[in-house]
Amino acid sequence: MTESRSGPCARACTPRGEARRERLLDAARDVFLEQGYAGASVNDVVARAGGSLATLYKLFGNKEGLFMAAMERHIATAWEVLEAGRRDATAPEQVLFELGRRMLALVFDPGVIRLTRGLAFEAERAPALGELFLRRGPDRTRQELADYLRDQVAAGNLTLADPREAAGMFMGMLLGEWHIDALLGRHPAPDDAQCAERARQCVAVFLGGVRPAARRD
């Protein structure tokens, strides 16, 4: 099951403390998306959320910890699709479509594109930050999807030898040329209809290759 929260308040927190944590994460998401990682200040986060720097450091450790918690929470709306699909036994095409649609909307948000550009620059100076972002963001997304695909193989709904590799292929196809174009400023962010159509086509191509022959129509 996806755990979208991290830090001291993740497991045991009073309602008041949890509300304070959520306010800090909301403010941090907005500040990081607006200003990028390097330009963002924990003072700006506290100014927006209220509270104190002492509370922020107690909950998240440092700016890096706050950033990772805010980004994981931001992307958890996509991971939750996979957990809900397992729980409700939703058809794979519906689960993958919704995952794809949400991922496209998240990745191509103008703030996320600016943030990714900045992180690519920062990673040259601080490779540990880039590695941490990859592990907690893209790598975890692929792993969450791989776990879902593995469950579908076990249920007989899909047939594939390496769920982790297949997850990478699906995500790569989904983002494809759109991502590099967006990072280099070629096109503005796709709208909701474009994201939905892209997700629909990617799911059709992907499932056409991994669904058991008896289930292909």
C-alpha positions, 0 to 999 in steps of 0.5 A: 500500500502506498504511504504518501506521508513521511517524517515524524508526524507520519505515524503519530500526530495530533489533529492540530499537528497534522493540520499544521503539517498539511499547511506546511506541505501545501505552502512548500509545494507552491513555493517550490513550484513557483521558485524552483528548488534553489530559489525556494526559501523555508522562510517563505514557506513558513510565511505562507503556512504560518507557524515557525521555522522550529516546527518546520525543522522538527517535522522535516529536518531541513529544506531537502526533507521538506521538498521531498515530502511535498513532492511525494505528497503532490504525486501521491494522487497518481500512485493512489490510482493503483491502490484503488484499482487493486482494492476495487478490482478495476479493469487494468485499462481503466487503472492505467488510463487514469494513472496516465492521465494524472501523471501527464497532468502532474508532469506537464504542469508548468511549475513542475517543468520549471522545477525539473529544469532547475533540478537538472542544473542543481544535480550537476553541483549536488548529485545527491539531490538529483539521486534522491529526487529520482529515487523518491519520484520517478523510480518510486512511480515505476516501482508502484506501477511494477507492483501493480503489473505484477499483481495483474500477472498473478491474476492472469490479466496480463502476461509479461516477464519483467513488470519493472521493465514493462513499467518503465516502458509504459512511463517512457511511452507516456511521456515520450517526446512531449517531455523533452519538448516541454523541458526545452520550451518547445510547446506549452503544457498539454490541456486536459483533452490532450492528456486524456487522449495521449493516455488512452492511446498509450494504454491501448498500445501497451495492453495490446502487447501484454494482455493474454492472447485469449483476452485481446479483442 
